[in-house]
Amino acid sequence: MLHKIGTKFQFFIGLIQCLSTKKILNIFYLYYFYCFKKTSHWAKPYALSIEPTTSCNLRCPQCISGLRNFTRPVGMLEIENFKTIIHQIKDHTIHLNLYFQGEPYLNPSFFEMVKMASSNNLYVSTSTNAHYLSAENAEKTVLSGLSKIIISMDGLSQESYEKYRIGGQIEKVKSGIEHLLAAKLKNKAALPLIVVQFIVFKHNENEVNEFRIWARKKNISYQIKSAQVYDYAHDVDFIPTNQSFSRYALDETQQFQLKSTYQNKCWKMWHSAVITWDGKVLPCCFDKDATFAMGNVFENSFDTIWKNKKYQDFRQKLFTNRKEIDICTNCTEGTKVFI
């Protein structure tokens, strides 16, 4: 419990340092418009995810990027296009997550993007499989201004790790973490906050306690996360036996169902959004194939898209019948994701 409080405390302190009077007022108005079900409003999201790339070096079977199963175009975000986005969102955004699908370190402009975003007073985070955290890249990471890095490590042995992270090497992950710790020590840097993430599946649920011990010995922040399974009613091989580790539970017909109950509301539609590598604005991170794109920031301003009728109608549908929106059917909103 103290560990969780410490990690969250560092995160929120980092966010507070990126606040301004304008951003604080924007948050206040967002809450106001959400609570009073205002689908048309002028407040803007304070959290955004921007996708550096859809490319990935691994073949994770519950990941659309790993499966190479996109129906939308794949590619890399160009630095000039990133500048365009930053210019549009810097005055209201507090937390920028440089990650959606793919491995962000594969984008050759990744460090330049981090520097640009952090220099515009944004709290910048990312998520990585750590296979590109060489000593050189670890040094660049520390010097870039990155605030937080989440490192996926879903197993302590190669045998358990590669069952989901297909094509991955656990020793590369461990050495990447060591390189990052060494770079922080060398540069006397407090940031980035390193969080090692363990996603719990059936094949690694017996390693959870061992992982906790490992992370504490390393004095590294960590989080244990339940797994998202696309076809959870039938594809049960990845769902943990221990129900406390799972997002899904068996119903009266012995079929797995999402534990959370659908409520006709979603705070994410007011405080956050996702922008793909090619500029599409998505309502949330569950729209992995950009099925519900609300517009494109390279064709219209983010502000125009955020206020357009398509977005307003989508928000209104959340208040009336959220079950009809297919990206909501496996949503974690209202579910205990972190264990």
SVG drawing of the C-alpha trace seen along z (x, -y; Angstrom):
<svg xmlns="http://www.w3.org/2000/svg" viewBox="-31 -31 58 54">
<polyline fill="none" stroke="black" stroke-width="0.4" points="0.0,0.0 2.8,-2.4 4.5,-1.6 1.3,-2.4 0.9,-5.7 4.5,-6.7 4.2,-6.0 0.9,-7.9 2.3,-10.7 5.2,-11.2 2.9,-11.1 0.5,-13.7 3.4,-16.0 4.7,-15.8 1.3,-16.7 0.9,-19.6 4.1,-21.1 2.7,-21.3 -0.4,-23.3 -1.3,-26.9 -4.2,-29.0 -5.7,-28.4 -5.3,-24.6 -6.8,-24.6 -9.9,-26.5 -10.2,-24.1 -10.3,-21.1 -13.0,-22.7 -15.2,-23.4 -14.6,-19.9 -16.0,-18.4 -18.9,-20.9 -19.9,-20.0 -19.5,-16.3 -21.6,-16.3 -24.4,-18.3 -24.2,-16.1 -23.2,-18.9 -22.2,-17.1 -21.5,-20.5 -19.0,-22.5 -15.8,-24.6 -13.5,-23.0 -10.7,-20.9 -9.2,-17.5 -6.3,-17.7 -5.0,-14.2 -4.0,-13.1 -2.3,-10.1 -0.3,-10.5 0.8,-7.5 4.5,-7.6 4.1,-4.5 2.0,-1.4 5.2,0.7 6.3,3.2 9.1,5.8 7.0,8.3 4.0,10.5 1.8,10.3 -1.3,12.4 -3.8,10.0 -2.4,6.9 -3.6,5.6 -0.1,4.3 1.5,7.6 -1.0,9.5 -0.3,7.2 -4.1,7.0 -4.9,3.3 -7.6,2.3 -6.3,-1.3 -3.1,-2.5 0.1,-1.8 3.1,-4.1 5.3,-6.5 4.4,-10.0 6.6,-12.6 8.2,-15.3 6.7,-18.1 3.3,-16.7 4.0,-16.2 4.9,-19.9 1.5,-20.7 -0.3,-18.7 1.7,-20.2 1.0,-23.7 -2.8,-22.9 -2.9,-21.2 -0.1,-22.6 -2.3,-25.3 -4.8,-22.9 -3.0,-19.5 -1.3,-18.5 -0.5,-14.8 0.7,-13.6 1.2,-9.9 3.5,-9.2 2.0,-5.8 -1.1,-4.1 -0.2,-1.1 3.2,0.1 6.7,-0.4 7.4,-4.1 11.2,-3.7 11.0,-2.5 10.2,-6.1 13.6,-7.8 12.2,-11.1 11.0,-9.8 13.5,-11.7 12.9,-14.9 9.2,-14.5 9.7,-14.1 11.9,-17.1 9.5,-19.2 6.5,-18.2 8.3,-18.6 9.7,-22.0 6.0,-23.0 5.3,-22.2 3.7,-18.9 4.0,-15.8 5.2,-13.2 4.9,-9.5 5.4,-6.5 5.1,-2.7 7.7,-0.3 8.8,3.3 12.3,2.1 14.1,4.0 15.6,0.7 16.8,-0.6 20.4,-0.3 22.9,-2.2 22.9,-5.0 19.1,-5.1 18.7,-5.0 21.0,-8.1 18.9,-9.9 15.7,-8.9 16.9,-10.5 18.1,-13.7 15.0,-14.0 12.8,-15.3 10.5,-12.2 8.5,-12.2 7.4,-8.6 8.2,-5.3 6.2,-2.1 8.1,1.0 6.3,4.2 7.7,7.3 5.1,10.0 7.3,12.8 10.5,13.4 11.8,16.3 12.2,16.5 9.8,19.4 6.9,17.5 7.8,14.1 7.8,15.3 4.4,17.0 2.8,13.6 5.7,11.4 6.4,13.5 9.7,12.8 10.9,11.0 13.9,11.6 13.5,11.2 17.2,10.5 16.9,7.5 14.1,6.1 16.1,6.6 19.2,5.0 17.2,2.1 15.9,1.4 19.5,1.6 20.7,-0.8 17.9,-3.3 18.7,-3.1 22.4,-3.6 21.7,-6.6 19.5,-8.2 22.3,-7.7 25.0,-9.1 23.0,-12.2 21.7,-12.6 18.2,-12.6 14.9,-12.0 13.1,-11.4 11.8,-9.5 9.7,-7.7 10.3,-4.0 7.3,-1.8 7.7,1.9 4.3,3.4 3.3,7.1 0.2,8.1 -1.3,11.2 -2.2,14.1 -3.0,17.8 0.6,18.8 2.3,16.3 -0.2,15.8 2.0,18.0 4.9,15.5 3.0,12.4 4.4,12.6 7.9,13.4 7.7,10.3 6.7,8.1 9.8,9.3 12.0,8.8 10.8,5.2 11.1,4.3 14.7,5.6 15.5,3.5 13.7,0.5 11.7,0.0 8.1,-1.2 5.8,1.5 2.2,2.2 0.3,5.4 -2.4,5.2 -5.2,7.5 -5.1,8.6 -7.5,7.5 -8.6,10.4 -10.4,9.6 -12.7,12.7 -13.0,13.3 -16.1,15.5 -14.1,18.1 -10.4,17.4 -9.9,18.4 -6.3,19.6 -5.0,16.2 -7.6,15.6 -6.1,16.2 -7.5,19.0 -7.4,16.7 -10.4,14.4 -8.8,11.6 -6.3,11.2 -9.0,11.2 -11.2,8.6 -13.6,11.4 -15.9,13.7 -17.9,16.8 -21.7,16.2 -24.5,18.7 -23.9,20.3 -20.2,20.7 -19.2,18.1 -16.7,15.4 -18.2,11.9 -16.6,8.5 -16.9,7.9 -17.8,4.3 -21.4,3.2 -22.2,0.8 -23.2,-2.6 -24.5,-5.2 -21.6,-7.6 -17.9,-7.8 -15.6,-10.5 -13.0,-9.7 -15.1,-11.3 -14.6,-14.7 -11.1,-14.7 -9.1,-12.7 -8.6,-11.7 -6.2,-9.8 -4.4,-11.0 -3.1,-8.4 0.2,-8.7 -1.7,-10.0 -3.7,-12.6 -7.1,-10.9 -8.7,-12.0 -10.3,-9.0 -12.6,-9.1 -10.5,-6.7 -7.7,-4.1 -10.2,-1.2 -10.7,-2.4 -7.6,-0.6 -8.6,-0.5 -9.8,-4.1 -13.4,-3.0 -14.8,-6.1 -12.5,-8.7 -14.0,-12.2 -11.8,-14.1 -8.1,-14.7 -5.9,-17.3 -4.0,-17.7 -7.2,-18.7 -9.0,-20.6 -7.9,-22.0 -8.2,-19.8 -10.5,-22.5 -12.9,-22.2 -13.0,-18.4 -13.5,-18.4 -16.6,-20.5 -18.0,-19.1 -21.4,-17.4 -20.0,-13.9 -18.3,-14.2 -21.4,-15.7 -23.6,-12.9 -21.1,-10.2 -21.0,-11.7 -24.8,-11.8 -25.0,-8.1 -23.0,-7.3 -25.7,-8.9 -28.5,-6.9 -27.2,-3.4 -23.5,-2.8 -23.9,0.9 -24.6,0.2 -21.0,-1.2 -18.8,1.8 -15.6,0.4 -17.3,0.1 -18.0,3.8 -14.5,4.7 -13.9,1.3 -12.2,1.2 -14.2,-1.9 -15.5,-0.9 -13.3,2.2 -10.4,2.7 -7.6,2.9 -4.6,2.6 -4.2,5.2"/>
</svg>
